Amino acid sequence: MNGVNFLQVVNAAYLLSVRDSQVARDNMEAFKNAWIEKMKLLTMAVDSMITVDDFLAVSEAHIIEDVKSGIQAVINGDGYLLDRSAGGIRGRSLRVCNVVDSEMDLVAASSYRDRVRMATKLLRDDVINQFSDRAEKVVNKLENEATEGNNDENRNYVDDVDEFIEASELVHNAVKEIRNALLMNRNPEDVDSDNEYEDDAGTNYPDSRNQVTDIENEQKIMRQLPEEEKRKIQEQIDVFKIAQSKFEREVAKWDETGNDIIVLAKHMCMIMMNMTDFTRFVLLRIESFEELIVRLYATWIV
């Protein structure tokens, strides 16, 4: 039993499905319990090797990947894949709550611990339920469309995609709030933030001493910002990530041969580039604003 692996669990389940008997049922139960116990030990070992900050960063990245997979499932009309993606998001979110709560068990009672626990409670008791309900509605809609034979390529899936993105955004924001709550009690120098831009000393400036001073001043300013301002900045970053996902989804739908809008957009881009280059070198040599307009118009006509 010490060498139990996933394949043995699958084989035991297969035997149980082929021949329903008490022996097969007991065999399945034994392998299942052994597998679960080994997975718990593995999880505990991994948790002891990484910090909670790194765990949250990785969890956020995996949630974003699940969201992308779910969006593609909606576009393809695949209710089964969407259900799996939504289940992955729920599972990762609950795992975040469990890990952070375990971390808080080691912290003395304080307003800091209360805030972190409040953030995890919000995710577990409220946000996950909202996400599950909204995702389930989209899954049911896709399954009904598949049953009725309406899941062709010309169907309108924009509303379903937006609904799934908005539901996923609730989860992502809640996880971000947990991470922000954890960072409230940390020394900024001890945290590797993925939201800070640190220049490499001596790369952009000839004097490395000036570079160090500039970095210290920027970090000092960021630390002095009110928490509300920091939260607003983080919200804008989150909105940008969601907008980026929407943009990538829209770009993936079209290619140059499938839509004349792409060709037109490229042509307009070339025009704007020509106009920019034109004004960059000619602006200082023109006699009036009217002359600039005339020259720009002539460039556009060409």
C-alpha positions in Angstrom: 0.0 0.0 0.0 3.0 2.3 0.5 3.5 2.4 -3.3 -0.1 3.3 -4.1 -0.4 5.6 -7.1 -3.1 7.2 -9.1 -3.2 4.4 -11.7 -4.0 1.8 -9.0 -6.9 4.0 -7.8 -8.2 4.2 -11.4 -7.9 0.4 -11.9 -9.8 -0.2 -8.6 -12.6 2.1 -9.8 -12.7 0.3 -13.1 -13.1 -3.1 -11.4 -15.8 -1.7 -9.3 -17.7 -0.4 -12.3 -17.4 -3.7 -14.2 -18.2 -6.1 -11.3 -20.2 -4.5 -8.4 -19.3 -6.6 -5.4 -18.4 -6.0 -1.8 -14.9 -7.2 -2.4 -14.4 -4.7 -5.2 -16.0 -2.0 -3.2 -13.7 -2.6 -0.2 -10.7 -2.7 -2.6 -11.7 0.6 -4.0 -12.2 2.2 -0.6 -8.8 1.0 0.6 -6.9 2.3 -2.4 -8.9 5.6 -2.2 -8.1 6.2 1.4 -4.4 5.3 0.9 -4.2 7.7 -2.0 -5.9 10.5 -0.1 -3.5 10.0 2.8 -0.5 10.2 0.5 -1.8 13.3 -1.1 -2.3 15.0 2.3 1.3 14.1 3.2 2.6 15.5 -0.1 0.5 18.6 0.3 1.9 19.2 3.8 5.4 18.7 2.6 5.0 21.2 -0.2 3.4 23.7 2.1 6.3 23.5 4.5 8.7 24.3 1.6 7.1 27.4 0.3 6.0 30.7 1.9 2.4 31.7 1.9 3.2 34.7 -0.3 4.7 32.5 -3.0 1.7 30.1 -2.7 -0.7 33.0 -3.3 1.2 34.3 -6.2 1.2 30.9 -7.9 -2.5 30.3 -7.0 -3.4 33.6 -8.7 -1.5 32.7 -11.8 -3.3 29.3 -11.9 -6.7 30.9 -11.4 -6.0 33.2 -14.4 -5.1 30.2 -16.5 -8.3 28.5 -15.5 -10.2 31.6 -16.5 -8.6 31.6 -19.9 -9.5 27.9 -20.3 -13.0 28.7 -19.3 -13.3 31.5 -21.8 -12.1 29.2 -24.5 -14.7 26.6 -23.4 -17.5 29.2 -23.7 -16.3 30.2 -27.2 -16.2 26.5 -28.2 -19.6 25.8 -26.6 -18.0 23.1 -24.4 -20.0 22.9 -21.2 -17.9 20.0 -19.8 -14.6 21.9 -20.1 -16.2 25.0 -18.7 -17.5 23.0 -15.7 -14.0 21.6 -15.1 -12.4 25.1 -15.3 -14.9 26.5 -12.9 -14.3 23.6 -10.6 -10.6 24.3 -10.7 -11.2 27.9 -9.8 -13.4 26.9 -6.9 -10.9 24.3 -5.7 -8.0 26.7 -5.8 -10.0 29.4 -4.0 -10.9 27.0 -1.2 -7.2 25.9 -1.0 -6.2 29.5 -0.6 -8.6 30.0 2.3 -7.4 26.8 4.0 -3.7 27.7 3.6 -4.1 31.3 4.8 -6.3 30.3 7.7 -3.7 27.7 8.8 -1.0 30.5 8.6 -3.2 32.7 10.8 -3.5 30.0 13.4 0.2 30.7 14.1 -0.3 34.4 14.6 -1.3 36.0 17.9 -4.8 37.6 18.1 -4.7 41.1 16.6 -6.5 43.4 14.2 -4.1 42.1 11.5 -5.2 38.5 12.0 -8.9 39.5 12.1 -8.6 41.4 8.8 -7.0 38.4 7.1 -9.6 36.0 8.4 -12.3 38.4 7.3 -10.9 38.3 3.8 -10.8 34.5 3.7 -14.3 34.3 5.1 -15.6 36.6 2.4 -14.0 34.4 -0.3 -15.2 31.1 1.2 -18.7 32.0 2.3 -19.8 34.7 -0.3 -17.6 35.1 -3.4 -17.2 31.4 -4.2 -20.9 30.8 -3.9 -21.6 33.7 -6.2 -19.1 32.5 -8.7 -20.5 28.9 -8.6 -24.0 30.1 -9.2 -23.1 32.3 -12.2 -20.7 29.7 -13.7 -23.3 27.0 -13.3 -25.9 29.0 -15.2 -23.4 29.4 -18.1 -22.6 25.7 -18.0 -26.3 24.8 -18.1 -26.9 27.1 -21.0 -24.1 25.6 -23.0 -25.3 22.0 -22.3 -28.8 23.0 -23.3 -27.5 24.5 -26.5 -25.5 21.3 -27.2 -28.6 19.2 -26.6 -30.7 21.3 -29.0 -28.0 21.5 -31.6 -27.5 25.2 -31.4 -23.8 25.3 -30.5 -22.6 26.1 -34.0 -19.8 28.6 -34.8 -22.1 31.4 -35.6 -23.8 31.5 -32.2 -23.6 34.6 -30.0 -21.3 33.8 -27.1 -20.3 37.4 -26.1 -22.7 37.6 -23.2 -21.7 34.2 -21.8 -18.1 35.1 -22.0 -18.7 38.5 -20.3 -20.7 36.7 -17.6 -17.9 34.2 -16.9 -15.3 36.9 -16.8 -17.2 39.0 -14.4 -17.8 36.1 -12.1 -14.2 35.1 -12.3 -13.2 38.7 -11.5 -15.0 38.4 -8.2 -12.8 35.5 -7.2 -9.6 37.1 -8.5 -10.3 40.3 -6.6 -11.1 38.4 -3.4 -7.8 36.5 -3.6 -6.0 39.8 -4.2 -7.7 41.2 -1.1 -6.4 38.3 0.9 -2.9 38.8 -0.4 -3.1 42.6 0.4 -4.3 41.8 3.9 -1.3 39.5 4.5 1.1 42.1 3.3 -0.1 44.7 5.7 2.0 43.2 8.5 5.2 42.8 6.4 8.3 44.8 6.1 8.3 46.1 2.4 12.0 45.3 2.1 11.2 41.6 2.9 8.5 41.2 0.2 9.1 40.6 -3.5 6.2 42.4 -5.0 5.1 41.8 -8.6 3.6 45.2 -8.7 6.8 47.2 -8.0 9.2 48.3 -10.7 12.8 48.2 -9.6 15.5 49.5 -11.9 18.8 47.7 -12.2 21.4 49.9 -10.6 23.9 51.2 -13.1 21.9 50.2 -16.2 19.9 53.3 -17.0 22.0 55.9 -15.2 25.8 56.4 -15.4 26.0 57.1 -11.6 25.0 54.1 -9.5 24.8 56.2 -6.4 22.1 58.4 -7.9 20.3 55.3 -9.1 20.1 53.9 -5.5 18.9 57.2 -4.2 16.1 57.4 -6.8 15.0 53.8 -6.0 14.9 54.6 -2.3 12.9 57.8 -2.8 10.4 55.9 -5.0 10.0 53.1 -2.5 9.6 55.7 0.3 6.8 57.5 -1.6 5.0 54.2 -2.3 5.1 53.3 1.4 3.7 56.6 2.4 0.7 56.3 0.2 -2.6 55.7 2.0 -4.0 52.2 1.9 -7.0 53.4 -0.1 -4.7 54.7 -2.8 -2.7 51.5 -2.9 -6.0 49.6 -3.2 -7.1 51.8 -6.1 -3.8 51.2 -7.9 -4.2 47.5 -7.5 -7.8 47.6 -8.7 -6.6 49.3 -11.9 -4.0 46.6 -12.4 -6.7 43.9 -12.0 -9.0 45.7 -14.5 -6.1 45.9 -16.9 -5.5 42.1 -16.6 -9.2 41.4 -17.3 -9.2 43.8 -20.2 -6.1 42.1 -21.5 -7.9 38.7 -21.4 -10.8 40.2 -23.3 -8.4 41.7 -25.9 -6.6 38.4 -26.4 -9.9 36.7 -26.8 -11.1 39.2 -29.5 -7.7 39.0 -31.3 -7.9 35.2 -31.4 -11.2 35.3 -33.2 -9.9 37.0 -36.3 -7.1 36.7 -38.8 -6.2 38.8 -41.8 -8.0 36.5 -44.2 -11.2 36.3 -42.1 -12.0 40.0 -41.6 -11.4 43.1 -43.7 -11.4 45.1 -40.5 -7.9 43.7 -39.7 -6.6 44.8 -43.0 -8.1 48.3 -42.6 -6.8 48.6 -39.1 -3.3 47.7 -40.3 -3.6 50.3 -43.1 -4.7 52.9 -40.6 -1.8 52.0 -38.3 0.6 52.6 -41.2 -1.0 56.0 -41.8 -0.6 57.0 -38.2 3.0 55.9 -38.2 3.7 57.9 -41.3 2.0 60.9 -39.8 4.1 60.5 -36.6 7.3 60.3 -38.5 6.3 63.2 -40.7 5.5 65.6 -37.9 8.6 64.5 -36.0 11.0 65.8 -38.7 8.9 68.5 -40.3 7.1 70.2 -37.5 10.0 72.6 -36.7 10.3 73.7 -40.3 6.7 74.6 -41.1 5.5 78.2 -41.1 1.9 77.7 -39.9 -0.5 75.2 -38.4 -2.5 75.3 -41.6 0.6 74.2 -43.6 0.9 71.2 -41.2 -2.7 70.2 -41.8 -2.2 70.5 -45.6 0.9 68.3 -45.5 -0.7 65.7 -43.3 -3.7 65.5 -45.5 -1.5 65.1 -48.6 0.4 62.3 -46.8 -2.9 60.5 -45.9 -4.1 60.8 -49.6 -0.9 59.2 -50.8 
